[in-house]
Amino acid sequence: MLVRVRDNGTGIPDGARARLFEPFFTTKPAGLGMGLRICASIVSAHGGRIWADSECGHGAAFHFTLPLAQMS
């Protein structure tokens, strides 16, 4: 299953994109930098993958995949 969340904001700065999921990395003055790290941990714990795409000036998109549950 693929889930995508997209916005139409300013996008993610090029220098920040590679570090988005690092613990304590933030671009906000009052941010803790744990939100995306926690999301990545949860997705990974369930066998999924998470990533972001961005085009400066045209917003960002966060995507994650999770395996479908097996029906018994």
CHARMM internal coordinates of N, CA and C (Angstrom, degrees):
IC EDIT
DIST 1 N 1 CA 1.4446
DIST 1 CA 1 C 1.5318
ANGL 1 N 1 CA 1 C 107.78
DIST 1 C 2 N 1.3085
ANGL 1 CA 1 C 2 N 116.57
DIHE 1 N 1 CA 1 C 2 N 135.92
DIST 2 N 2 CA 1.4625
ANGL 1 C 2 N 2 CA 122.94
DIHE 1 CA 1 C 2 N 2 CA 177.64
DIST 2 CA 2 C 1.5185
ANGL 2 N 2 CA 2 C 108.98
DIHE 1 C 2 N 2 CA 2 C -114.46
DIST 2 C 3 N 1.3371
ANGL 2 CA 2 C 3 N 115.97
DIHE 2 N 2 CA 2 C 3 N 131.76
DIST 3 N 3 CA 1.4643
ANGL 2 C 3 N 3 CA 122.47
DIHE 2 CA 2 C 3 N 3 CA 174.99
DIST 3 CA 3 C 1.5165
ANGL 3 N 3 CA 3 C 107.16
DIHE 2 C 3 N 3 CA 3 C -120.82
DIST 3 C 4 N 1.3280
ANGL 3 CA 3 C 4 N 116.23
DIHE 3 N 3 CA 3 C 4 N 135.52
DIST 4 N 4 CA 1.4621
ANGL 3 C 4 N 4 CA 121.32
DIHE 3 CA 3 C 4 N 4 CA -179.94
DIST 4 CA 4 C 1.5249
ANGL 4 N 4 CA 4 C 109.19
DIHE 3 C 4 N 4 CA 4 C -130.75
DIST 4 C 5 N 1.3326
ANGL 4 CA 4 C 5 N 115.84
DIHE 4 N 4 CA 4 C 5 N 134.52
DIST 5 N 5 CA 1.4639
ANGL 4 C 5 N 5 CA 122.08
DIHE 4 CA 4 C 5 N 5 CA 175.63
DIST 5 CA 5 C 1.5172
ANGL 5 N 5 CA 5 C 106.50
DIHE 4 C 5 N 5 CA 5 C -123.82
DIST 5 C 6 N 1.3321
ANGL 5 CA 5 C 6 N 116.08
DIHE 5 N 5 CA 5 C 6 N 123.37
DIST 6 N 6 CA 1.4638
ANGL 5 C 6 N 6 CA 120.96
DIHE 5 CA 5 C 6 N 6 CA -175.31
DIST 6 CA 6 C 1.5221
ANGL 6 N 6 CA 6 C 109.83
DIHE 5 C 6 N 6 CA 6 C -124.91
DIST 6 C 7 N 1.3344
ANGL 6 CA 6 C 7 N 115.90
DIHE 6 N 6 CA 6 C 7 N 147.09
DIST 7 N 7 CA 1.4620
ANGL 6 C 7 N 7 CA 120.07
DIHE 6 CA 6 C 7 N 7 CA 173.80
DIST 7 CA 7 C 1.5204
ANGL 7 N 7 CA 7 C 108.97
DIHE 6 C 7 N 7 CA 7 C -127.23
DIST 7 C 8 N 1.3156
ANGL 7 CA 7 C 8 N 116.11
DIHE 7 N 7 CA 7 C 8 N 176.08
DIST 8 N 8 CA 1.4649
ANGL 7 C 8 N 8 CA 120.36
DIHE 7 CA 7 C 8 N 8 CA 178.78
DIST 8 CA 8 C 1.5195
ANGL 8 N 8 CA 8 C 110.44
DIHE 7 C 8 N 8 CA 8 C -121.21
DIST 8 C 9 N 1.3248
ANGL 8 CA 8 C 9 N 115.94
DIHE 8 N 8 CA 8 C 9 N 34.50
DIST 9 N 9 CA 1.4713
ANGL 8 C 9 N 9 CA 121.61
DIHE 8 CA 8 C 9 N 9 CA 179.96
DIST 9 CA 9 C 1.5147
ANGL 9 N 9 CA 9 C 112.30
DIHE 8 C 9 N 9 CA 9 C -79.59
DIST 9 C 10 N 1.3127
ANGL 9 CA 9 C 10 N 115.68
DIHE 9 N 9 CA 9 C 10 N -151.90
DIST 10 N 10 CA 1.4657
ANGL 9 C 10 N 10 CA 121.48
DIHE 9 CA 9 C 10 N 10 CA -175.80
DIST 10 CA 10 C 1.5159
ANGL 10 N 10 CA 10 C 113.40
DIHE 9 C 10 N 10 CA 10 C -83.36
DIST 10 C 11 N 1.3141
ANGL 10 CA 10 C 11 N 117.97
DIHE 10 N 10 CA 10 C 11 N -10.65
DIST 11 N 11 CA 1.4622
ANGL 10 C 11 N 11 CA 120.70
DIHE 10 CA 10 C 11 N 11 CA -179.13
DIST 11 CA 11 C 1.5196
ANGL 11 N 11 CA 11 C 111.27
DIHE 10 C 11 N 11 CA 11 C 90.71
DIST 11 C 12 N 1.3103
ANGL 11 CA 11 C 12 N 115.48
DIHE 11 N 11 CA 11 C 12 N 179.71
DIST 12 N 12 CA 1.4612
ANGL 11 C 12 N 12 CA 122.59
DIHE 11 CA 11 C 12 N 12 CA -178.55
DIST 12 CA 12 C 1.5201
ANGL 12 N 12 CA 12 C 107.73
DIHE 11 C 12 N 12 CA 12 C -103.12
DIST 12 C 13 N 1.3276
ANGL 12 CA 12 C 13 N 118.03
DIHE 12 N 12 CA 12 C 13 N 127.87
DIST 13 N 13 CA 1.4727
ANGL 12 C 13 N 13 CA 119.55
DIHE 12 CA 12 C 13 N 13 CA 177.93
DIST 13 CA 13 C 1.5317
ANGL 13 N 13 CA 13 C 111.23
DIHE 12 C 13 N 13 CA 13 C -58.18
DIST 13 C 14 N 1.3302
ANGL 13 CA 13 C 14 N 116.65
DIHE 13 N 13 CA 13 C 14 N 143.34
DIST 14 N 14 CA 1.4622
ANGL 13 C 14 N 14 CA 121.49
DIHE 13 CA 13 C 14 N 14 CA -176.82
DIST 14 CA 14 C 1.5283
ANGL 14 N 14 CA 14 C 112.66
DIHE 13 C 14 N 14 CA 14 C -52.26
DIST 14 C 15 N 1.3046
ANGL 14 CA 14 C 15 N 117.97
DIHE 14 N 14 CA 14 C 15 N -43.30
DIST 15 N 15 CA 1.4614
ANGL 14 C 15 N 15 CA 121.57
DIHE 14 CA 14 C 15 N 15 CA -177.70
DIST 15 CA 15 C 1.5167
ANGL 15 N 15 CA 15 C 113.33
DIHE 14 C 15 N 15 CA 15 C -66.88
DIST 15 C 16 N 1.3036
ANGL 15 CA 15 C 16 N 117.50
DIHE 15 N 15 CA 15 C 16 N -22.63
DIST 16 N 16 CA 1.4689
ANGL 15 C 16 N 16 CA 121.44
DIHE 15 CA 15 C 16 N 16 CA -176.98
DIST 16 CA 16 C 1.5245
ANGL 16 N 16 CA 16 C 112.42
DIHE 15 C 16 N 16 CA 16 C -89.85
DIST 16 C 17 N 1.2943
ANGL 16 CA 16 C 17 N 117.89
DIHE 16 N 16 CA 16 C 17 N -23.58
DIST 17 N 17 CA 1.4638
ANGL 16 C 17 N 17 CA 121.04
DIHE 16 CA 16 C 17 N 17 CA -172.65
DIST 17 CA 17 C 1.5279
ANGL 17 N 17 CA 17 C 112.95
DIHE 16 C 17 N 17 CA 17 C -57.92
DIST 17 C 18 N 1.3017
ANGL 17 CA 17 C 18 N 117.74
DIHE 17 N 17 CA 17 C 18 N -42.35
DIST 18 N 18 CA 1.4643
ANGL 17 C 18 N 18 CA 121.15
DIHE 17 CA 17 C 18 N 18 CA -178.22
DIST 18 CA 18 C 1.5272
ANGL 18 N 18 CA 18 C 112.72
DIHE 17 C 18 N 18 CA 18 C -70.08
DIST 18 C 19 N 1.3224
ANGL 18 CA 18 C 19 N 117.77
DIHE 18 N 18 CA 18 C 19 N -17.76
DIST 19 N 19 CA 1.4641
ANGL 18 C 19 N 19 CA 121.02
DIHE 18 CA 18 C 19 N 19 CA -175.62
DIST 19 CA 19 C 1.5223
ANGL 19 N 19 CA 19 C 113.83
DIHE 18 C 19 N 19 CA 19 C -108.80
DIST 19 C 20 N 1.3140
ANGL 19 CA 19 C 20 N 119.08
DIHE 19 N 19 CA 19 C 20 N 2.73
DIST 20 N 20 CA 1.4658
ANGL 19 C 20 N 20 CA 122.82
DIHE 19 CA 19 C 20 N 20 CA -172.56
DIST 20 CA 20 C 1.5193
ANGL 20 N 20 CA 20 C 114.62
DIHE 19 C 20 N 20 CA 20 C -51.24
DIST 20 C 21 N 1.3195
ANGL 20 CA 20 C 21 N 117.97
DIHE 20 N 20 CA 20 C 21 N -37.08
DIST 21 N 21 CA 1.4567
ANGL 20 C 21 N 21 CA 121.25
DIHE 20 CA 20 C 21 N 21 CA -173.83
DIST 21 CA 21 C 1.5259
ANGL 21 N 21 CA 21 C 113.13
DIHE 20 C 21 N 21 CA 21 C -99.78
DIST 21 C 22 N 1.3405
ANGL 21 CA 21 C 22 N 116.65
DIHE 21 N 21 CA 21 C 22 N 8.83
DIST 22 N 22 CA 1.4701
ANGL 21 C 22 N 22 CA 120.94
DIHE 21 CA 21 C 22 N 22 CA 176.38
DIST 22 CA 22 C 1.5245
ANGL 22 N 22 CA 22 C 109.50
DIHE 21 C 22 N 22 CA 22 C -76.34
DIST 22 C 23 N 1.3463
ANGL 22 CA 22 C 23 N 116.90
DIHE 22 N 22 CA 22 C 23 N 141.07
DIST 23 N 23 CA 1.4702
ANGL 22 C 23 N 23 CA 118.65
DIHE 22 CA 22 C 23 N 23 CA 176.78
DIST 23 CA 23 C 1.5286
ANGL 23 N 23 CA 23 C 111.09
DIHE 22 C 23 N 23 CA 23 C -63.21
DIST 23 C 24 N 1.3012
ANGL 23 CA 23 C 24 N 116.11
DIHE 23 N 23 CA 23 C 24 N 137.74
DIST 24 N 24 CA 1.4640
ANGL 23 C 24 N 24 CA 125.70
DIHE 23 CA 23 C 24 N 24 CA 176.53
DIST 24 CA 24 C 1.5237
ANGL 24 N 24 CA 24 C 114.50
DIHE 23 C 24 N 24 CA 24 C 70.81
DIST 24 C 25 N 1.3296
ANGL 24 CA 24 C 25 N 118.96
DIHE 24 N 24 CA 24 C 25 N 8.00
DIST 25 N 25 CA 1.4595
ANGL 24 C 25 N 25 CA 120.03
DIHE 24 CA 24 C 25 N 25 CA 174.45
DIST 25 CA 25 C 1.5186
ANGL 25 N 25 CA 25 C 108.20
DIHE 24 C 25 N 25 CA 25 C -86.56
DIST 25 C 26 N 1.3179
ANGL 25 CA 25 C 26 N 116.87
DIHE 25 N 25 CA 25 C 26 N 129.24
DIST 26 N 26 CA 1.4637
ANGL 25 C 26 N 26 CA 121.50
DIHE 25 CA 25 C 26 N 26 CA 178.00
DIST 26 CA 26 C 1.5192
ANGL 26 N 26 CA 26 C 109.84
DIHE 25 C 26 N 26 CA 26 C -147.55
DIST 26 C 27 N 1.3087
ANGL 26 CA 26 C 27 N 115.44
DIHE 26 N 26 CA 26 C 27 N 154.32
DIST 27 N 27 CA 1.4613
ANGL 26 C 27 N 27 CA 121.28
DIHE 26 CA 26 C 27 N 27 CA 173.24
DIST 27 CA 27 C 1.5236
ANGL 27 N 27 CA 27 C 110.31
DIHE 26 C 27 N 27 CA 27 C -108.30
DIST 27 C 28 N 1.3241
ANGL 27 CA 27 C 28 N 116.16
DIHE 27 N 27 CA 27 C 28 N 1.88
DIST 28 N 28 CA 1.4632
ANGL 27 C 28 N 28 CA 121.22
DIHE 27 CA 27 C 28 N 28 CA -178.01
DIST 28 CA 28 C 1.5330
ANGL 28 N 28 CA 28 C 110.40
DIHE 27 C 28 N 28 CA 28 C -100.12
DIST 28 C 29 N 1.3176
ANGL 28 CA 28 C 29 N 117.44
DIHE 28 N 28 CA 28 C 29 N 140.89
DIST 29 N 29 CA 1.4688
ANGL 28 C 29 N 29 CA 120.22
DIHE 28 CA 28 C 29 N 29 CA -178.78
DIST 29 CA 29 C 1.5299
ANGL 29 N 29 CA 29 C 113.33
DIHE 28 C 29 N 29 CA 29 C -60.89
DIST 29 C 30 N 1.3222
ANGL 29 CA 29 C 30 N 117.40
DIHE 29 N 29 CA 29 C 30 N -32.99
DIST 30 N 30 CA 1.4663
ANGL 29 C 30 N 30 CA 119.85
DIHE 29 CA 29 C 30 N 30 CA -177.59
DIST 30 CA 30 C 1.5256
ANGL 30 N 30 CA 30 C 111.75
DIHE 29 C 30 N 30 CA 30 C -111.79
DIST 30 C 31 N 1.3157
ANGL 30 CA 30 C 31 N 117.97
DIHE 30 N 30 CA 30 C 31 N 15.01
DIST 31 N 31 CA 1.4577
ANGL 30 C 31 N 31 CA 120.60
DIHE 30 CA 30 C 31 N 31 CA -177.96
DIST 31 CA 31 C 1.5188
ANGL 31 N 31 CA 31 C 112.62
DIHE 30 C 31 N 31 CA 31 C -81.39
DIST 31 C 32 N 1.3248
ANGL 31 CA 31 C 32 N 115.76
DIHE 31 N 31 CA 31 C 32 N 154.52
DIST 32 N 32 CA 1.4626
ANGL 31 C 32 N 32 CA 121.17
DIHE 31 CA 31 C 32 N 32 CA 176.71
DIST 32 CA 32 C 1.5217
ANGL 32 N 32 CA 32 C 111.91
DIHE 31 C 32 N 32 CA 32 C -94.44
DIST 32 C 33 N 1.3137
ANGL 32 CA 32 C 33 N 117.25
DIHE 32 N 32 CA 32 C 33 N -22.49
DIST 33 N 33 CA 1.4540
ANGL 32 C 33 N 33 CA 120.26
DIHE 32 CA 32 C 33 N 33 CA 179.65
DIST 33 CA 33 C 1.5175
ANGL 33 N 33 CA 33 C 113.65
DIHE 32 C 33 N 33 CA 33 C 76.37
DIST 33 C 34 N 1.3098
ANGL 33 CA 33 C 34 N 117.71
DIHE 33 N 33 CA 33 C 34 N 26.87
DIST 34 N 34 CA 1.4626
ANGL 33 C 34 N 34 CA 119.95
DIHE 33 CA 33 C 34 N 34 CA -178.77
DIST 34 CA 34 C 1.5362
ANGL 34 N 34 CA 34 C 113.15
DIHE 33 C 34 N 34 CA 34 C -112.90
DIST 34 C 35 N 1.3100
ANGL 34 CA 34 C 35 N 118.42
DIHE 34 N 34 CA 34 C 35 N -17.78
DIST 35 N 35 CA 1.4630
ANGL 34 C 35 N 35 CA 121.34
DIHE 34 CA 34 C 35 N 35 CA -174.02
DIST 35 CA 35 C 1.5156
ANGL 35 N 35 CA 35 C 113.94
DIHE 34 C 35 N 35 CA 35 C -58.33
DIST 35 C 36 N 1.3245
ANGL 35 CA 35 C 36 N 118.11
DIHE 35 N 35 CA 35 C 36 N -53.04
DIST 36 N 36 CA 1.4592
ANGL 35 C 36 N 36 CA 120.44
DIHE 35 CA 35 C 36 N 36 CA -179.15
DIST 36 CA 36 C 1.5177
ANGL 36 N 36 CA 36 C 111.29
DIHE 35 C 36 N 36 CA 36 C -70.90
DIST 36 C 37 N 1.3392
ANGL 36 CA 36 C 37 N 117.47
DIHE 36 N 36 CA 36 C 37 N -30.64
DIST 37 N 37 CA 1.4681
ANGL 36 C 37 N 37 CA 120.72
DIHE 36 CA 36 C 37 N 37 CA 176.53
DIST 37 CA 37 C 1.5299
ANGL 37 N 37 CA 37 C 110.02
DIHE 36 C 37 N 37 CA 37 C -64.58
DIST 37 C 38 N 1.3196
ANGL 37 CA 37 C 38 N 116.78
DIHE 37 N 37 CA 37 C 38 N -41.83
DIST 38 N 38 CA 1.4682
ANGL 37 C 38 N 38 CA 120.90
DIHE 37 CA 37 C 38 N 38 CA 178.11
DIST 38 CA 38 C 1.5237
ANGL 38 N 38 CA 38 C 109.86
DIHE 37 C 38 N 38 CA 38 C -65.12
DIST 38 C 39 N 1.3265
ANGL 38 CA 38 C 39 N 117.07
DIHE 38 N 38 CA 38 C 39 N -43.58
DIST 39 N 39 CA 1.4737
ANGL 38 C 39 N 39 CA 120.54
DIHE 38 CA 38 C 39 N 39 CA 177.16
DIST 39 CA 39 C 1.5267
ANGL 39 N 39 CA 39 C 110.57
DIHE 38 C 39 N 39 CA 39 C -57.97
DIST 39 C 40 N 1.3250
ANGL 39 CA 39 C 40 N 116.96
DIHE 39 N 39 CA 39 C 40 N -45.23
DIST 40 N 40 CA 1.4628
ANGL 39 C 40 N 40 CA 121.10
DIHE 39 CA 39 C 40 N 40 CA -179.63
DIST 40 CA 40 C 1.5265
ANGL 40 N 40 CA 40 C 111.12
DIHE 39 C 40 N 40 CA 40 C -63.04
DIST 40 C 41 N 1.3165
ANGL 40 CA 40 C 41 N 117.50
DIHE 40 N 40 CA 40 C 41 N -38.76
DIST 41 N 41 CA 1.4676
ANGL 40 C 41 N 41 CA 121.04
DIHE 40 CA 40 C 41 N 41 CA 178.89
DIST 41 CA 41 C 1.5249
ANGL 41 N 41 CA 41 C 111.32
DIHE 40 C 41 N 41 CA 41 C -65.19
DIST 41 C 42 N 1.3107
ANGL 41 CA 41 C 42 N 116.67
DIHE 41 N 41 CA 41 C 42 N -42.76
DIST 42 N 42 CA 1.4696
ANGL 41 C 42 N 42 CA 120.78
DIHE 41 CA 41 C 42 N 42 CA -179.98
DIST 42 CA 42 C 1.5244
ANGL 42 N 42 CA 42 C 110.87
DIHE 41 C 42 N 42 CA 42 C -65.40
DIST 42 C 43 N 1.3212
ANGL 42 CA 42 C 43 N 116.18
DIHE 42 N 42 CA 42 C 43 N -47.30
DIST 43 N 43 CA 1.4639
ANGL 42 C 43 N 43 CA 120.40
DIHE 42 CA 42 C 43 N 43 CA -179.82
DIST 43 CA 43 C 1.5271
ANGL 43 N 43 CA 43 C 110.16
DIHE 42 C 43 N 43 CA 43 C -61.10
DIST 43 C 44 N 1.3193
ANGL 43 CA 43 C 44 N 117.09
DIHE 43 N 43 CA 43 C 44 N -45.68
DIST 44 N 44 CA 1.4600
ANGL 43 C 44 N 44 CA 121.91
DIHE 43 CA 43 C 44 N 44 CA 179.80
DIST 44 CA 44 C 1.5277
ANGL 44 N 44 CA 44 C 111.62
DIHE 43 C 44 N 44 CA 44 C -62.65
DIST 44 C 45 N 1.3263
ANGL 44 CA 44 C 45 N 117.46
DIHE 44 N 44 CA 44 C 45 N -41.52
DIST 45 N 45 CA 1.4672
ANGL 44 C 45 N 45 CA 121.57
DIHE 44 CA 44 C 45 N 45 CA 179.95
DIST 45 CA 45 C 1.5255
ANGL 45 N 45 CA 45 C 112.04
DIHE 44 C 45 N 45 CA 45 C -61.81
DIST 45 C 46 N 1.3202
ANGL 45 CA 45 C 46 N 117.02
DIHE 45 N 45 CA 45 C 46 N -23.04
DIST 46 N 46 CA 1.4622
ANGL 45 C 46 N 46 CA 121.11
DIHE 45 CA 45 C 46 N 46 CA -179.98
DIST 46 CA 46 C 1.5240
ANGL 46 N 46 CA 46 C 111.90
DIHE 45 C 46 N 46 CA 46 C -102.47
DIST 46 C 47 N 1.3358
ANGL 46 CA 46 C 47 N 116.17
DIHE 46 N 46 CA 46 C 47 N 15.05
DIST 47 N 47 CA 1.4586
ANGL 46 C 47 N 47 CA 120.47
DIHE 46 CA 46 C 47 N 47 CA 175.38
DIST 47 CA 47 C 1.5081
ANGL 47 N 47 CA 47 C 115.04
DIHE 46 C 47 N 47 CA 47 C 81.51
DIST 47 C 48 N 1.3249
ANGL 47 CA 47 C 48 N 117.15
DIHE 47 N 47 CA 47 C 48 N 19.88
DIST 48 N 48 CA 1.4577
ANGL 47 C 48 N 48 CA 120.69
DIHE 47 CA 47 C 48 N 48 CA -177.94
DIST 48 CA 48 C 1.5146
ANGL 48 N 48 CA 48 C 113.34
DIHE 47 C 48 N 48 CA 48 C -106.70
DIST 48 C 49 N 1.3063
ANGL 48 CA 48 C 49 N 114.13
DIHE 48 N 48 CA 48 C 49 N -171.67
DIST 49 N 49 CA 1.4674
ANGL 48 C 49 N 49 CA 122.75
DIHE 48 CA 48 C 49 N 49 CA -179.08
DIST 49 CA 49 C 1.5213
ANGL 49 N 49 CA 49 C 107.60
DIHE 48 C 49 N 49 CA 49 C -140.17
DIST 49 C 50 N 1.3400
ANGL 49 CA 49 C 50 N 116.84
DIHE 49 N 49 CA 49 C 50 N 146.46
DIST 50 N 50 CA 1.4675
ANGL 49 C 50 N 50 CA 121.45
DIHE 49 CA 49 C 50 N 50 CA 179.30
DIST 50 CA 50 C 1.5269
ANGL 50 N 50 CA 50 C 108.77
DIHE 49 C 50 N 50 CA 50 C -133.38
DIST 50 C 51 N 1.3300
ANGL 50 CA 50 C 51 N 116.50
DIHE 50 N 50 CA 50 C 51 N 142.88
DIST 51 N 51 CA 1.4544
ANGL 50 C 51 N 51 CA 121.20
DIHE 50 CA 50 C 51 N 51 CA 178.15
DIST 51 CA 51 C 1.5235
ANGL 51 N 51 CA 51 C 109.42
DIHE 50 C 51 N 51 CA 51 C -157.62
DIST 51 C 52 N 1.3211
ANGL 51 CA 51 C 52 N 115.03
DIHE 51 N 51 CA 51 C 52 N 168.49
DIST 52 N 52 CA 1.4701
ANGL 51 C 52 N 52 CA 121.19
DIHE 51 CA 51 C 52 N 52 CA -178.82
DIST 52 CA 52 C 1.5204
ANGL 52 N 52 CA 52 C 109.90
DIHE 51 C 52 N 52 CA 52 C -131.09
DIST 52 C 53 N 1.3191
ANGL 52 CA 52 C 53 N 115.18
DIHE 52 N 52 CA 52 C 53 N 146.49
DIST 53 N 53 CA 1.4650
ANGL 52 C 53 N 53 CA 123.38
DIHE 52 CA 52 C 53 N 53 CA 172.45
DIST 53 CA 53 C 1.5162
ANGL 53 N 53 CA 53 C 106.82
DIHE 52 C 53 N 53 CA 53 C -123.51
DIST 53 C 54 N 1.3119
ANGL 53 CA 53 C 54 N 115.90
DIHE 53 N 53 CA 53 C 54 N 146.35
DIST 54 N 54 CA 1.4577
ANGL 53 C 54 N 54 CA 118.75
DIHE 53 CA 53 C 54 N 54 CA 178.93
DIST 54 CA 54 C 1.5134
ANGL 54 N 54 CA 54 C 110.30
DIHE 53 C 54 N 54 CA 54 C -155.37
DIST 54 C 55 N 1.3133
ANGL 54 CA 54 C 55 N 114.46
DIHE 54 N 54 CA 54 C 55 N 147.05
DIST 55 N 55 CA 1.4524
ANGL 54 C 55 N 55 CA 121.63
DIHE 54 CA 54 C 55 N 55 CA 172.21
DIST 55 CA 55 C 1.5195
ANGL 55 N 55 CA 55 C 105.48
DIHE 54 C 55 N 55 CA 55 C -128.88
DIST 55 C 56 N 1.3429
ANGL 55 CA 55 C 56 N 116.40
DIHE 55 N 55 CA 55 C 56 N 113.13
DIST 56 N 56 CA 1.4612
ANGL 55 C 56 N 56 CA 120.24
DIHE 55 CA 55 C 56 N 56 CA -175.93
DIST 56 CA 56 C 1.5259
ANGL 56 N 56 CA 56 C 110.79
DIHE 55 C 56 N 56 CA 56 C -50.73
DIST 56 C 57 N 1.3223
ANGL 56 CA 56 C 57 N 114.68
DIHE 56 N 56 CA 56 C 57 N 130.20
DIST 57 N 57 CA 1.4486
ANGL 56 C 57 N 57 CA 121.44
DIHE 56 CA 56 C 57 N 57 CA -178.91
DIST 57 CA 57 C 1.5189
ANGL 57 N 57 CA 57 C 114.37
DIHE 56 C 57 N 57 CA 57 C 87.53
DIST 57 C 58 N 1.3303
ANGL 57 CA 57 C 58 N 117.04
DIHE 57 N 57 CA 57 C 58 N -7.51
DIST 58 N 58 CA 1.4647
ANGL 57 C 58 N 58 CA 120.05
DIHE 57 CA 57 C 58 N 58 CA -176.86
DIST 58 CA 58 C 1.5223
ANGL 58 N 58 CA 58 C 113.26
DIHE 57 C 58 N 58 CA 58 C -128.47
DIST 58 C 59 N 1.2996
ANGL 58 CA 58 C 59 N 118.03
DIHE 58 N 58 CA 58 C 59 N 15.94
DIST 59 N 59 CA 1.4589
ANGL 58 C 59 N 59 CA 120.73
DIHE 58 CA 58 C 59 N 59 CA 175.32
DIST 59 CA 59 C 1.5131
ANGL 59 N 59 CA 59 C 114.07
DIHE 58 C 59 N 59 CA 59 C 93.39
DIST 59 C 60 N 1.3026
ANGL 59 CA 59 C 60 N 114.34
DIHE 59 N 59 CA 59 C 60 N -176.41
DIST 60 N 60 CA 1.4640
ANGL 59 C 60 N 60 CA 122.04
DIHE 59 CA 59 C 60 N 60 CA -178.62
DIST 60 CA 60 C 1.5171
ANGL 60 N 60 CA 60 C 109.00
DIHE 59 C 60 N 60 CA 60 C -137.16
DIST 60 C 61 N 1.3191
ANGL 60 CA 60 C 61 N 114.69
DIHE 60 N 60 CA 60 C 61 N 159.95
DIST 61 N 61 CA 1.4621
ANGL 60 C 61 N 61 CA 121.32
DIHE 60 CA 60 C 61 N 61 CA 175.49
DIST 61 CA 61 C 1.5236
ANGL 61 N 61 CA 61 C 108.00
DIHE 60 C 61 N 61 CA 61 C -136.13
DIST 61 C 62 N 1.3187
ANGL 61 CA 61 C 62 N 115.22
DIHE 61 N 61 CA 61 C 62 N 133.34
DIST 62 N 62 CA 1.4585
ANGL 61 C 62 N 62 CA 121.75
DIHE 61 CA 61 C 62 N 62 CA 174.11
DIST 62 CA 62 C 1.5180
ANGL 62 N 62 CA 62 C 106.89
DIHE 61 C 62 N 62 CA 62 C -109.85
DIST 62 C 63 N 1.3230
ANGL 62 CA 62 C 63 N 116.13
DIHE 62 N 62 CA 62 C 63 N 134.49
DIST 63 N 63 CA 1.4525
ANGL 62 C 63 N 63 CA 122.67
DIHE 62 CA 62 C 63 N 63 CA -177.78
DIST 63 CA 63 C 1.5198
ANGL 63 N 63 CA 63 C 108.35
DIHE 62 C 63 N 63 CA 63 C -125.35
DIST 63 C 64 N 1.3177
ANGL 63 CA 63 C 64 N 116.55
DIHE 63 N 63 CA 63 C 64 N 144.54
DIST 64 N 64 CA 1.4591
ANGL 63 C 64 N 64 CA 118.65
DIHE 63 CA 63 C 64 N 64 CA 167.65
DIST 64 CA 64 C 1.5179
ANGL 64 N 64 CA 64 C 109.66
DIHE 63 C 64 N 64 CA 64 C -146.04
DIST 64 C 65 N 1.3177
ANGL 64 CA 64 C 65 N 114.05
DIHE 64 N 64 CA 64 C 65 N 150.42
DIST 65 N 65 CA 1.4517
ANGL 64 C 65 N 65 CA 121.02
DIHE 64 CA 64 C 65 N 65 CA 177.48
DIST 65 CA 65 C 1.5197
ANGL 65 N 65 CA 65 C 108.71
DIHE 64 C 65 N 65 CA 65 C -117.34
DIST 65 C 66 N 1.3038
ANGL 65 CA 65 C 66 N 115.29
DIHE 65 N 65 CA 65 C 66 N 148.71
DIST 66 N 66 CA 1.4674
ANGL 65 C 66 N 66 CA 122.95
DIHE 65 CA 65 C 66 N 66 CA 173.45
DIST 66 CA 66 C 1.5246
ANGL 66 N 66 CA 66 C 107.14
DIHE 65 C 66 N 66 CA 66 C -138.66
DIST 66 C 67 N 1.3378
ANGL 66 CA 66 C 67 N 116.59
DIHE 66 N 66 CA 66 C 67 N 141.84
DIST 67 N 67 CA 1.4574
ANGL 66 C 67 N 67 CA 117.79
DIHE 66 CA 66 C 67 N 67 CA 176.47
DIST 67 CA 67 C 1.5120
ANGL 67 N 67 CA 67 C 111.14
DIHE 66 C 67 N 67 CA 67 C -67.87
DIST 67 C 68 N 1.3044
ANGL 67 CA 67 C 68 N 116.82
DIHE 67 N 67 CA 67 C 68 N 147.30
DIST 68 N 68 CA 1.4697
ANGL 67 C 68 N 68 CA 120.45
DIHE 67 CA 67 C 68 N 68 CA 176.44
DIST 68 CA 68 C 1.5195
ANGL 68 N 68 CA 68 C 109.31
DIHE 67 C 68 N 68 CA 68 C -73.13
DIST 68 C 69 N 1.3158
ANGL 68 CA 68 C 69 N 115.93
DIHE 68 N 68 CA 68 C 69 N 145.63
DIST 69 N 69 CA 1.4550
ANGL 68 C 69 N 69 CA 121.34
DIHE 68 CA 68 C 69 N 69 CA -179.43
DIST 69 CA 69 C 1.5363
ANGL 69 N 69 CA 69 C 110.13
DIHE 68 C 69 N 69 CA 69 C -69.47
DIST 69 C 70 N 1.3068
ANGL 69 CA 69 C 70 N 115.64
DIHE 69 N 69 CA 69 C 70 N 145.14
DIST 70 N 70 CA 1.4560
ANGL 69 C 70 N 70 CA 121.63
DIHE 69 CA 69 C 70 N 70 CA 175.90
DIST 70 CA 70 C 1.5258
ANGL 70 N 70 CA 70 C 109.04
DIHE 69 C 70 N 70 CA 70 C -82.74
DIST 70 C 71 N 1.2935
ANGL 70 CA 70 C 71 N 117.08
DIHE 70 N 70 CA 70 C 71 N 130.61
DIST 71 N 71 CA 1.4635
ANGL 70 C 71 N 71 CA 121.27
DIHE 70 CA 70 C 71 N 71 CA 178.05
DIST 71 CA 71 C 1.5296
ANGL 71 N 71 CA 71 C 108.61
DIHE 70 C 71 N 71 CA 71 C -88.94
DIST 71 C 72 N 1.3183
ANGL 71 CA 71 C 72 N 116.67
DIHE 71 N 71 CA 71 C 72 N 133.13
DIST 72 N 72 CA 1.4755
ANGL 71 C 72 N 72 CA 120.34
DIHE 71 CA 71 C 72 N 72 CA 179.86
DIST 72 CA 72 C 1.5059
ANGL 72 N 72 CA 72 C 111.15
DIHE 71 C 72 N 72 CA 72 C -91.78
END
COOR INIT
IC SEED 1 N 1 CA 1 C
IC BUILD
